[in-house]
Amino acid sequence: MPTLNLTNEQVVELVKQLPTEQQVEVFKFLLLQQWRQWESLSLYGADRARLVAQEHDCNWDTMTEKEREAFIDEVVHED
């Protein structure tokens, strides 16, 4: 089978020309290719959030979403 060399822009333009169903298939394929890395990063982030919360005498797992957002805002803007 011959190899076709395309730029990233050409590939994107080709995908844009696909019917929606096929675009979804391409998206699923790309997502699954990166899933392990994303899962690993997500787990790492959650572990770090729990640790930082614990260092501030908070329990990440019992905080509401609003409390988590406020906590993150507070930590990010610490001096």
C-alpha positions in Angstrom: 0.0 0.0 0.0 1.5 3.4 -0.9 2.1 6.0 1.8 0.6 9.4 1.5 2.4 12.3 3.1 0.0 15.1 4.4 0.5 18.1 6.6 -1.5 18.4 9.8 -3.6 21.1 8.2 -4.4 18.8 5.2 -5.4 16.0 7.6 -7.7 18.4 9.5 -9.3 19.7 6.3 -9.9 16.1 5.2 -11.6 15.2 8.5 -13.8 18.3 8.2 -15.0 17.0 4.9 -16.2 13.7 6.5 -19.8 13.1 7.4 -20.5 13.7 11.1 -20.7 10.0 11.9 -17.2 9.4 10.5 -15.9 12.5 12.3 -17.2 11.0 15.5 -15.4 7.7 14.7 -12.1 9.6 14.1 -12.7 11.5 17.4 -13.3 8.2 19.3 -10.1 6.7 17.8 -8.0 9.7 18.8 -9.6 9.9 22.3 -8.9 6.2 22.9 -5.3 6.6 21.8 -4.7 9.2 24.6 -7.0 7.7 27.2 -4.3 6.1 29.4 -2.3 9.3 29.6 -5.4 11.3 30.4 -6.5 8.9 33.0 -3.0 8.9 34.6 -2.9 12.7 34.7 -6.4 12.9 36.1 -5.6 10.5 38.9 -2.4 12.4 39.7 -4.3 15.7 39.8 -6.9 14.2 42.1 -4.3 12.8 44.4 -2.5 16.2 44.5 -5.7 18.0 45.2 -6.4 15.7 48.2 -2.9 16.2 49.5 -3.0 20.0 49.2 -6.5 20.1 50.9 -5.2 17.9 53.7 -2.2 20.3 54.2 -4.8 23.1 54.7 -6.9 20.9 57.1 -9.6 20.3 54.6 -11.0 17.0 53.3 -11.3 17.1 49.5 -13.6 14.1 49.3 -16.3 15.7 51.6 -16.1 19.2 50.0 -18.9 20.3 47.7 -18.1 21.5 44.2 -18.5 25.1 45.3 -16.2 24.5 48.3 -13.6 22.9 46.0 -13.8 25.8 43.6 -13.4 28.3 46.5 -10.5 26.3 47.9 -8.7 26.1 44.6 -9.2 29.9 44.1 -7.7 30.5 47.6 -4.7 28.2 47.0 -4.0 29.7 43.6 -4.0 33.2 45.0 -2.0 32.6 48.1 0.9 34.9 48.7 
